[in-house]
């Protein structure tokens, strides 16, 4: 039996993890849904650093084509956490029919790039590549084999399965050919605003915001010490009783936002405008950084709140608290006191503590893609500064 091989070219971290998870199931589904019984399908996964670092879509496809030829694959699919655009449209996946290569963008899946959802799109891309290479492209024929129709009116029913994991979005199929005769098929997310939101959430998940929490140990220590000391004095007790809920919410938002801004500028995480970046991607990366740190700080805030809830329950006597309040106090008052102390301590922690390892923070905050981009831009800026300095130095 003839063997057909599909190579999954993956960028590091989350894409590589997903690729290895779906490898076995993908092989089984290829055998069931594409030329059933005609071929024996093999699936190989290869890690490629370029796929995770470059923001040039053409380079990603060229790298996939190079690996396809080198390894003797029949098809190659790049799995990347790079956002892909077609003009201003968000691309979920695209394929070069002529070269038998495709790529899938994980950020377009939003906050749930689960292996099952990725595998559904990957199977569709192989169907596009296989059937377009072996049979005449006729809507009524190939549509039944899993190929999207050219006619936009027929696409809605065809993409019903794709829309299931994209409940609030629609998927559209676009086909085009260039002067070289290469045919490209793209799946884009519409409407644009929804696609943009998915990209931001997807890139934030790829950055793994929970991994930065170990770097908050010094901040938690200083914040908890400051808050515990503040609990000795009745001022915070009185304020927690007199404050309305909107004040607590305002303090929380200000404390979280202030800490996010402090971390960004203290550790140089804001990507500045330069000749090496595009405004659209720069805005996307900076927005992702804010969302990533915002998620991390919110988790930190919740942990600190739980610690203070235990502290006020143990160290603030009900009778003394009631005497200061001049009225009966209950569990709600203790919750409000812990809430207030958490916000005050977060301010103190942000101002008075430095995170343990700036490099570790940067690696935790950025995915491989964004960290590589950051390092590349810094290196180019450094080289440019050295050249300018050399020109300015007197001979």
C-alpha positions as CSV (number, residue, x, y, z in Angstrom):
1,X,0.0,0.0,0.0
2,X,1.3,3.4,-0.9
3,X,2.4,5.6,2.0
4,X,1.5,9.3,2.3
5,X,3.3,11.4,4.8
6,X,2.1,14.6,6.5
7,X,4.8,16.7,8.3
8,X,3.7,19.1,11.0
9,X,6.2,21.9,11.3
10,X,5.7,23.4,14.7
11,X,7.0,26.4,16.6
12,X,8.2,25.9,20.2
13,X,6.1,25.7,23.3
14,X,2.2,25.6,22.9
15,X,2.1,24.7,19.2
16,X,4.7,21.9,19.6
17,X,2.7,20.5,22.6
18,X,-0.6,20.5,20.6
19,X,1.1,18.9,17.5
20,X,2.4,16.0,19.6
21,X,-1.0,15.5,21.3
22,X,-3.0,15.3,18.0
23,X,-0.3,13.3,16.1
24,X,-1.9,9.9,16.7
25,X,-5.5,10.9,16.2
26,X,-4.7,12.9,13.1
27,X,-3.1,9.8,11.5
28,X,-6.3,7.8,12.2
29,X,-8.6,10.5,10.9
30,X,-6.6,10.9,7.7
31,X,-7.1,7.2,7.0
32,X,-10.8,7.5,7.6
33,X,-11.7,10.7,5.8
34,X,-9.2,11.0,2.9
35,X,-9.0,8.3,0.3
36,X,-10.2,5.7,2.7
37,X,-8.2,2.4,2.4
38,X,-6.2,3.8,-0.5
39,X,-3.1,4.9,1.4
40,X,-1.3,4.3,4.6
41,X,-0.9,7.7,6.3
42,X,2.1,8.7,8.4
43,X,2.4,11.8,10.5
44,X,5.7,13.4,11.6
45,X,6.3,16.4,13.9
46,X,9.3,18.6,13.6
47,X,10.3,21.6,15.7
48,X,11.3,24.7,13.7
49,X,12.5,27.9,15.4
50,X,11.8,30.1,12.4
51,X,8.2,29.1,12.4
52,X,7.9,30.6,15.9
53,X,10.1,33.7,15.4
54,X,9.5,35.3,12.0
55,X,6.5,37.6,11.4
56,X,6.8,37.1,7.7
57,X,4.2,34.7,6.5
58,X,6.0,33.9,3.3
59,X,9.1,32.8,5.2
60,X,7.0,30.4,7.3
61,X,5.6,28.7,4.2
62,X,9.0,28.6,2.5
63,X,10.5,26.9,5.6
64,X,7.7,24.4,5.5
65,X,8.3,23.7,1.9
66,X,12.0,23.3,2.5
67,X,11.4,20.8,5.3
68,X,8.9,19.0,3.1
69,X,11.4,18.4,0.3
70,X,14.2,17.6,2.7
71,X,12.2,14.9,4.6
72,X,10.4,13.6,1.6
73,X,7.0,14.5,2.9
74,X,3.9,14.6,0.7
75,X,2.3,17.5,2.6
76,X,3.5,20.0,5.2
77,X,1.5,22.0,7.7
78,X,3.1,24.8,9.8
79,X,1.5,25.3,13.2
80,X,2.5,28.7,14.7
81,X,1.5,31.1,17.4
82,X,2.1,33.9,14.9
83,X,-0.9,36.1,14.0
84,X,-1.5,35.9,10.2
85,X,-3.2,38.7,8.2
86,X,-4.6,38.9,4.7
87,X,-4.7,42.7,4.3
88,X,-6.7,43.6,7.4
89,X,-8.5,40.2,7.7
90,X,-7.5,37.7,10.4
91,X,-6.4,34.4,8.8
92,X,-7.2,31.1,10.5
93,X,-5.3,29.0,8.0
94,X,-4.1,29.2,4.5
95,X,-2.6,26.7,2.0
96,X,-0.4,26.9,-1.1
97,X,-2.0,24.3,-3.3
98,X,0.9,24.2,-5.8
99,X,3.5,23.5,-3.1
100,X,1.3,21.2,-1.0
101,X,2.0,23.3,2.1
102,X,-0.3,25.0,4.6
103,X,-0.1,26.9,7.9
104,X,-2.5,27.3,10.8
105,X,-2.4,30.3,13.2
106,X,-3.2,29.3,16.8
107,X,-4.1,32.8,18.0
108,X,-7.1,32.8,15.6
109,X,-8.6,30.1,17.8
110,X,-9.0,32.6,20.7
111,X,-8.7,31.5,24.3
112,X,-9.3,27.8,23.6
113,X,-6.8,26.5,21.0
114,X,-7.7,22.9,22.0
115,X,-6.1,20.0,20.2
116,X,-9.5,18.8,18.9
117,X,-10.3,22.2,17.3
118,X,-6.8,22.5,15.8
119,X,-7.1,19.0,14.4
120,X,-10.4,19.8,12.7
121,X,-8.9,22.7,10.8
122,X,-5.7,20.7,10.0
123,X,-7.9,17.9,8.5
124,X,-9.6,20.4,6.3
125,X,-6.3,21.8,5.0
126,X,-5.1,18.4,4.0
127,X,-8.4,17.8,2.2
128,X,-7.8,21.0,0.3
129,X,-4.3,20.0,-0.6
130,X,-5.0,16.4,-1.5
131,X,-8.2,16.6,-3.5
132,X,-7.1,19.7,-5.4
133,X,-4.0,17.9,-6.5
134,X,-5.7,14.7,-7.7
135,X,-9.1,15.7,-9.1
136,X,-10.7,18.4,-11.2
137,X,-12.1,21.2,-9.0
138,X,-15.9,21.1,-9.3
139,X,-18.1,22.4,-6.5
140,X,-20.7,19.6,-6.7
141,X,-18.0,16.9,-6.7
142,X,-15.3,18.0,-4.3
143,X,-17.6,19.8,-1.9
144,X,-18.8,16.4,-0.8
145,X,-15.3,15.3,-0.1
146,X,-14.6,18.1,2.3
147,X,-13.5,21.0,0.0
148,X,-15.0,24.4,0.5
149,X,-17.1,25.7,-2.5
150,X,-16.0,28.8,-4.3
151,X,-19.5,30.2,-4.3
152,X,-19.9,32.4,-1.2
153,X,-23.6,31.5,-1.0
154,X,-22.8,27.9,-0.5
155,X,-20.0,28.5,2.0
156,X,-22.4,29.1,5.0
157,X,-23.7,25.5,5.1
158,X,-20.4,24.0,4.3
159,X,-18.6,25.7,7.1
160,X,-21.2,24.8,9.7
161,X,-18.7,22.3,11.2
162,X,-16.0,25.0,11.4
163,X,-18.3,27.5,12.9
164,X,-19.2,25.1,15.7
165,X,-15.8,25.7,17.5
166,X,-16.1,29.4,16.4
167,X,-19.6,30.0,17.7
168,X,-19.6,33.8,17.5
169,X,-17.6,34.0,14.3
170,X,-18.0,33.0,10.7
171,X,-15.4,31.4,8.5
172,X,-14.9,32.4,4.9
173,X,-12.9,30.7,2.2
174,X,-10.9,32.8,-0.2
175,X,-9.1,31.4,-3.3
176,X,-6.6,33.3,-5.4
177,X,-3.8,32.7,-7.9
178,X,-0.7,34.8,-8.5
179,X,1.3,35.5,-11.7
180,X,3.5,32.4,-11.1
181,X,0.4,30.2,-11.3
182,X,0.4,29.3,-7.6
183,X,-3.0,28.8,-6.1
184,X,-3.7,29.9,-2.5
185,X,-6.7,29.1,-0.3
186,X,-7.4,31.0,2.9
187,X,-9.8,30.6,5.7
188,X,-10.5,34.0,7.3
189,X,-12.4,34.9,10.5
190,X,-15.3,37.4,10.1
191,X,-16.3,39.9,11.4
192,X,-13.0,41.6,11.7
193,X,-13.6,42.9,15.3
194,X,-14.3,39.3,16.5
195,X,-11.2,38.0,14.8
196,X,-9.1,40.7,16.4
197,X,-10.5,39.8,19.8
198,X,-9.6,36.1,19.2
199,X,-6.1,37.0,18.1
200,X,-5.5,39.0,21.4
201,X,-6.9,36.2,23.6
202,X,-5.0,33.5,21.7
203,X,-1.7,35.4,21.9
204,X,-2.3,36.0,25.7
205,X,-2.9,32.3,26.3
206,X,0.3,31.5,24.2
207,X,2.2,33.7,26.6
208,X,1.1,31.5,29.6
209,X,0.4,34.3,32.1
210,X,0.3,31.9,35.0
211,X,4.0,31.2,34.6
212,X,5.0,34.6,35.8
213,X,3.6,34.0,39.3
214,X,6.8,32.6,40.8
215,X,8.5,35.9,40.1
216,X,6.0,37.6,42.4
217,X,7.4,36.1,45.6
218,X,9.2,39.3,46.7
219,X,6.2,41.4,45.9
220,X,3.9,39.1,47.9
221,X,6.3,39.2,50.9
222,X,6.5,43.0,51.0
223,X,2.8,43.5,50.2
224,X,1.7,41.1,52.9
225,X,4.1,42.5,55.5
226,X,2.9,46.1,54.7
227,X,-0.8,45.0,54.9
228,X,-0.3,43.1,58.1
229,X,1.4,46.0,59.8
230,X,-1.5,48.3,58.6
231,X,-4.0,46.0,60.3
232,X,-2.6,46.9,63.7
233,X,-4.1,50.4,63.4
234,X,-7.9,50.9,63.4
235,X,-7.8,53.4,60.5
236,X,-8.2,50.7,57.9
237,X,-11.0,49.1,60.0
238,X,-13.0,52.4,59.9
239,X,-12.4,53.0,56.2
240,X,-13.6,49.5,55.3
241,X,-16.9,50.2,57.1
242,X,-17.5,53.6,55.7
243,X,-16.5,52.9,52.0
244,X,-19.1,52.1,49.4
245,X,-18.6,49.2,47.0
246,X,-17.7,51.5,44.1
247,X,-14.7,52.7,46.1
248,X,-13.5,49.2,46.6
249,X,-13.8,48.4,42.9
250,X,-12.0,51.7,42.0
251,X,-9.2,50.9,44.4
252,X,-8.8,47.4,43.0
253,X,-8.8,48.6,39.4
254,X,-6.3,51.3,40.2
255,X,-4.0,48.9,42.1
256,X,-4.0,46.3,39.4
257,X,-3.5,48.8,36.6
258,X,-0.7,50.6,38.5
259,X,1.2,47.3,39.1
260,X,0.8,46.3,35.4
261,X,2.2,49.7,34.3
262,X,5.0,49.5,36.8
263,X,6.1,46.0,35.7
264,X,6.0,47.0,32.0
265,X,8.2,50.1,32.3
266,X,10.5,48.7,35.1
267,X,11.4,45.8,32.9
268,X,11.2,47.4,29.5
269,X,8.4,45.2,28.2
270,X,6.8,47.9,26.0
271,X,7.8,47.6,22.3
272,X,8.6,51.0,21.0
273,X,8.2,52.3,17.4
274,X,11.2,51.5,15.2
275,X,12.2,50.7,11.7
276,X,12.1,47.0,12.5
277,X,8.4,46.7,13.4
278,X,5.1,47.4,11.9
279,X,2.5,49.5,13.7
280,X,-0.2,46.8,13.4
281,X,1.9,44.1,14.9
282,X,3.5,46.4,17.5
283,X,0.1,47.4,18.7
284,X,-0.9,43.7,18.8
285,X,2.2,42.7,20.8
286,X,1.9,45.6,23.3
287,X,-1.8,44.8,23.8
288,X,-1.0,41.2,24.4
289,X,1.7,42.2,27.0
290,X,-0.9,44.3,28.9
291,X,-3.4,41.4,28.9
292,X,-0.8,38.9,29.9
293,X,0.4,40.9,32.9
294,X,-3.1,42.0,33.7
295,X,-4.1,38.3,34.0
296,X,-1.0,37.6,36.1
297,X,-1.6,40.5,38.5
298,X,-5.3,39.6,38.9
299,X,-4.3,36.1,40.0
300,X,-1.7,37.6,42.3
301,X,-4.4,39.9,43.8
302,X,-6.7,37.0,44.5
303,X,-4.0,35.1,46.2
304,X,-3.1,38.1,48.4
305,X,-6.8,38.6,49.2
306,X,-7.1,35.1,50.4
307,X,-4.1,35.5,52.6
308,X,-5.4,38.7,54.1
309,X,-8.9,37.1,54.6
310,X,-7.2,34.5,56.9
311,X,-5.1,37.2,58.6
312,X,-8.0,39.5,59.5
313,X,-10.1,36.5,60.6
314,X,-7.3,35.5,63.1
315,X,-5.9,38.9,64.2
316,X,-8.8,41.3,64.3
317,X,-11.0,40.5,67.4
318,X,-14.8,40.9,66.7
319,X,-15.5,42.9,69.9
320,X,-12.6,45.4,69.2
321,X,-13.7,45.7,65.6
322,X,-17.3,46.3,66.7
323,X,-16.2,48.9,69.2
324,X,-14.4,50.9,66.5
325,X,-17.3,50.5,64.1
326,X,-19.9,51.6,66.7
327,X,-22.2,48.9,65.3
328,X,-22.4,45.1,64.9
329,X,-19.9,43.6,62.5
330,X,-20.3,40.3,60.5
331,X,-18.5,38.2,57.9
332,X,-19.2,40.9,55.2
333,X,-17.2,43.4,57.2
334,X,-14.3,41.1,57.4
335,X,-14.5,40.5,53.6
336,X,-14.5,44.3,53.0
337,X,-11.5,44.8,55.4
338,X,-9.5,42.1,53.6
339,X,-10.4,43.6,50.3
340,X,-9.3,47.1,51.3
341,X,-6.0,45.9,52.8
342,X,-5.3,43.9,49.7
343,X,-5.6,47.0,47.5
344,X,-3.4,49.1,49.8
345,X,-0.8,46.3,50.1
346,X,-0.7,45.9,46.3
347,X,0.2,49.6,46.0
348,X,3.0,49.2,48.5
349,X,4.2,46.0,46.9
350,X,4.4,47.6,43.5
351,X,6.3,50.6,44.7
352,X,8.6,48.9,47.2
353,X,9.6,45.6,45.5
354,X,11.4,44.5,42.4
355,X,10.6,41.3,40.7
356,X,13.4,38.7,41.2
357,X,14.7,38.3,37.7
358,X,14.0,40.7,34.9
359,X,15.1,38.3,32.3
360,X,12.9,35.6,33.8
361,X,9.9,38.0,33.8
362,X,10.5,38.7,30.2
363,X,10.6,35.0,29.3
364,X,7.5,34.3,31.4
365,X,5.6,37.3,29.9
366,X,6.4,36.6,26.3
367,X,5.8,33.4,24.3
368,X,8.8,32.1,22.2
369,X,7.6,34.2,19.3
370,X,7.4,37.5,21.1
371,X,10.6,36.9,23.1
372,X,12.5,36.1,19.9
373,X,11.0,39.2,18.3
374,X,12.0,41.3,21.3
375,X,15.6,40.0,21.3
376,X,15.9,40.5,17.5
377,X,14.8,44.2,17.7
378,X,17.1,44.9,20.7
379,X,20.0,43.4,18.8
380,X,19.3,45.5,15.7
381,X,18.9,48.6,17.8
382,X,22.2,47.9,19.5
383,X,23.9,47.3,16.2
384,X,22.5,50.6,14.8
385,X,23.7,52.5,17.9
386,X,27.2,51.1,17.5
387,X,27.3,52.1,13.9
388,X,26.1,55.6,14.6
389,X,28.6,55.9,17.4
390,X,31.4,54.9,15.1
391,X,30.4,57.5,12.6
392,X,30.3,60.2,15.2
393,X,33.7,59.3,16.8
394,X,36.5,61.6,15.5
395,X,39.1,59.8,13.4
